[in-house]
Amino acid sequence: MSKPTSQSEHSQQAEIWQTDAERALYAQLCNAFYAREIPRLVDEPDTARLKRLLASLPYYIERLAIRIVSGDAPLQLDSQNGSWLEKQKTTPPVYNKKDSKDFYSQHAKRGLIVPVLINDEQCTTVRIDSLDQVSDNKVHCNELGWFDTSGESLENTHIQLLKPAKAVMAAACCGHQWQFNKRITPKRLSLREMLLASNINWRNLKRPLT
């Protein structure tokens, strides 16, 4: 995440909304994200880290709310809970090695938002991450580590890098989960994941949003 700017700068940005509905949506989203993040920070044991997180929280929440209000994500927004909604598929996405290799061999770029399939003992879900390093035959996701260009993880046998597609990205943005190939309650995305979701280039998933 980039260095926070002043609150006054974001307050000025928040004043650009042209309608009462936009201003109301911005305020509702900010309230939802504060309600989500504050209880989570209560469990932070490191006092110094807690202070840093609290100091930067207004910046990231306001930044996210601005992106959502001004964005064009093709998903239904639950503004009260600060979440995206989309009808969930009956079964999870399927990893296809050839599809992943064809895509990442040609289109891997730093900053690209990508979907990662996670299969653990509890459930199957799709998470979004971003590429921060790209080499000839492998890519690195900011949070989930190294993968070869066919999507196989070089660090964890339970995760695979999927080819970005609208249905898969929607599943990731909405926190869809499956257990024994049956739908279960979606998970709530972290603030970081919501920021990534707000930066997806829905018009061209092959390119980072500029």
N, C-alpha and C positions, 0 to 999 in steps of 0.2 A: 504494500500500500504506500502511496506517495505521502510526502510530508504535508501535514495539515496546514491550511491557511487560516486566516483570522475568521472569527465568527461573523464579524461585520460583513466580510466579503460574501459569505453564504447567505446572510440575511438580505443583502442587496440582490443576490441571485433569486432568492425566494420571492422577491417583490415583482419579478417579471411576469407573473401569471396574469393573464388577461381577464379571467373570469372568477367569480366567487367560487365556482365549483372546483377550479384548479387550486385555489388557495385552501379551500376546505379539505381537499384530498391530500395536499402537502402536509397540513397540520395533522390529519388523521394518521397518515403514514408515520410521521415522526413520533407521535404518541405510541403507536403500535410497536415501533422498533425499540423505544425506550422501555416499554413494558416487557419486551422480550429479553433485552440485554441486561438490565439492572439485576434481576434475580440470578442470572448466570454469573455475574461478576461477584456476587456475594460469596461464592465458593472459592474465589482466588486467594490462595494462601500467602502469596508473595506481596507484601505491602507496597514495595516500590513499583512492582509491575502493575498492581491494581491502580496506583495513582496515575501511571502513564496511560493505562487503558481508559480510565475515567476522563482524563484530560483530552484524549483524542476522540472520545465517543460522540460528542456533538458534531464534529466535523464529518465523520463517516455516516452518521444517521442523516444529516441534512443533505450530504452529497447523494446518498442513495435515494432519498425521497425526491430530490430534484430530477435524478435520472429517470425514475419511474414515471413521474408526472409528465416529463417532456419526451419520454420514449414511445416506441411503437411496437412493443412486444405483442405477438399474436396470441396472447393468453388472457384468460379472465383474471381480474385482480380482486382479491379479498382484502380490501383496504383496512378493515377493522383488525385483521390479524397480520397484515403485512405479508401476505403469501400469494403465490400464483396458483390458479386452479385450472385443471384440464382433465377431461375424462380419462381415467386410467385404463390401460390395456389389460386384458385378462391374464397375460403372461409377460414376463420380463423380456427386454431386448436380448437378442442372440448375438454373441460375438462371432464375427466372420473375419478370419485372418486375412483372406485375400482383399476384402473390401478395405480393411484398415491399411494394409500395405500399399494398395493402389492410391489411397488418399494421402497418407503421411509421406510417402516417397515424393509426392509432387507438391503438396500444399502445406507442409509443416512450416510454420513461421512463429517467431517469438511474439507473444501477446495473443495468440489464437486461443479462443475459449473452446474446450474440448470435453467430451463425455467419457467417463470412466466407469466400467461395469465392475461392481464389487459383489463377490459371492463369499459370504462368510457362513459360519455355522448357524447364525440367527436368521439372516434374510438376504435377499438380493435387492440391490438398489443401484441407481445411476447417480454419480456425483459429477459436478462440473469442476474443472480445474483449468489452469492456463499454462501454455508452454512458455518456459523462460530460457530454455537452451535447446538448440537444434544442431545436430551433427549429421554426417553422411548417412549413418545407419541407426541412429537412435535419437530420441527426444526426451526432454526432462520436463515433467509437470511440477509446478511450483510447490505443491503439497504432497503429491502422491509418488514422486520419484521418477526413476528412469524406465523407459520402455524402448524396445526395438521398434522399427518402423512398421512391423506387422501387428503391433499392439500388445505384444507379450511383455509383461512386467519383468524387469531384470532384478527386482527386489522382493516381490510378493506374488506368490503363486495364485492368490485369490482375486487378483484384479487384472483387468484387461482394458486397453484403450480402444474405444469404439470409433467408428467413422461418424462424424457429426451429421445428423439428419434432423429435420424438424421434430419428428415424433420422439426421437431419443432425447433431444435437448429439452423438449417440453417435459418429458418424464423427470429429467434431472432437476429442472427449475421448480417442479411441483412436489419434489420429494417422494415420488412414487416408490413403493416398496412391495416386495412379494416374499411370501414364505411358503416353501414347498409348492412353488408355482401358483400360489393363490394370492390375490390382492389382500394387503393389510393396510392399516391406517398410514397415510403419508407422514413422513418425518418433516419437522420444521427446519427450514434451512437456516444456517448460521448467517450472521451479518456479512461475513466474507463471501459466502456462496451467493447471497442476494446481490451483492455488488457485482460479482462475476456475471450473474444472470442478467443484470441490467446493462451489461456491456457486450451482449451477444449481437453480432451482425446478422439479424434474421433474414435480411435480403440476400446475403451471400455468406454462407457459413464457412466458405473457404478462406475468408479474409478477416483479419481483426477489424473491429470498428474503429474508424479514424476520427 
